[in-house]
Amino acid sequence: QVQLVESGGGSVQAGGSLRLSCVASGLASSNYCLAWFRQAPGKEREEVARLDPIDKPNYAASMKGRFTISKDGAGMMLYLQMNDLKPEDTATYYCAAEEYLGYCPRTLGGYSVWGQGTQVTVSS
């Protein structure tokens, strides 16, 4: 039974930083694709960053240089370090996982395990 639980969200001013965490249970990270998504009010859920067991971390263009995805050595925790936050980063952030069988999903629908989400609010 695989479960993901996010934490670390909050309210910050533009230019501030937050570190999101995702606790993974029943998950062997080395055999899973791990990703962070976000969904702003009235918008569709979008991928923020993906950690591929084989490839280097992948980031959405607007997040590259500001956000960093990582996991601990044991694969029990997934992190998203967010720096220089902007009001447009305001959204509910979700961690997601999908079993790795030689490739990672390239679309939202490819992920089958999701956390409950954590709210991030950035004020101007």
N, C-alpha and C positions, 0 to 999 in steps of 0.2 A: 504494500500500500504506500504510494508516493504522495506526500503532502508538502506544500510550500506555504510559508507564512512570512509576509513582509512586515517590516517595521522601520522606523527612522524618519518618517515623514514629519512635516511640520510647516510652520509659517516663517518665512524669512524675507528680508529686504533684497532688492536687486543687488547683485554683486556678491551675495552671501553664498555659503556652501552647506550642503547636507550630505550625509552618508547613509544610504539605504542598505538594509540588510535583509536577506531572505534565508530563513532556516529551512533546510531540506531534510526531510525524514524519509527513510525507505528509498533513498536515492543514491546510486553510485554515480557520482559526477563524471567520472572518467568515461562512462558509457552513455552520457546524456548531453544533449545540446542545451545550453542554459542561456536565457535571454531576459532582458528588461523591456517592457512595453509601457506605454502611457496612453491615457485617454482623457482628453480635455472635454469639458461640457459641450455638448452639441457636435462633437467630432468623433470620428472613428478611431479605434485603438490602433496605435502605430508602434513599430519597433524602434527602440532607442539604441540598444546595443545587444550583441550576441557573442557568446563565448563558445567557440567551436573547439572540440577536442583535438583537432588536427590543424586547422587554420588559425591565423592570428585573430585577435578580437576584431569584430566588425562594428562600426558605428554609423549611425545616420549622419549625414553631412553636417547638419546644424549642431550636432553634439560633439563632433570630433574636436579634440583639444580642450574641451571643458569637462566631459564626462569620462569616467574610467570604470570598466567592468572588470571584476576579479573574483576569485574564490579562494578559500583557505586551502591549505595543503591537504587536509583530510576530505575536502569536498562537502563539508557539512553546512557551509555558509557561502552564499553568493552576495556580492556587494556591488553597489553602484555609487561611486564617489562623484558628486556633482558640484562643480565649482563655477564661479561667475554666473550664477543663476539669473535668469531673465524672467520678466512677467509672463512671457509666452511659454515658459516651462511649467506653468501652473497646470496640474493634471493629477489624476490618480495613477500611481505607478504600480505595475504588476510584474512579478517575476514569473517565468514560465519555463517549462522543461519538456523535452521530447527525447525519447530513446534514440540513441545514435546507432545507426546501422550502415555506416559508411558515408553518410551525408547529414546535413542539418536542414531543417525547413527554411524556406525562403519567403514564406508567407505566414500571416497570422493564423490561418486555419491549420497550419502544420503542427502547432503545439497543442498537446492534449492535457497537460497538467498546468494548473494556474493557481497562484496565490489569491488571497482575498483583496489585495490592493492596499496601498497606503497613500494618503493625500499629501500632496506638496503644493503649497501656495506661496507664490513669489509676488511681493508688492513692489510698486515702483517708488 
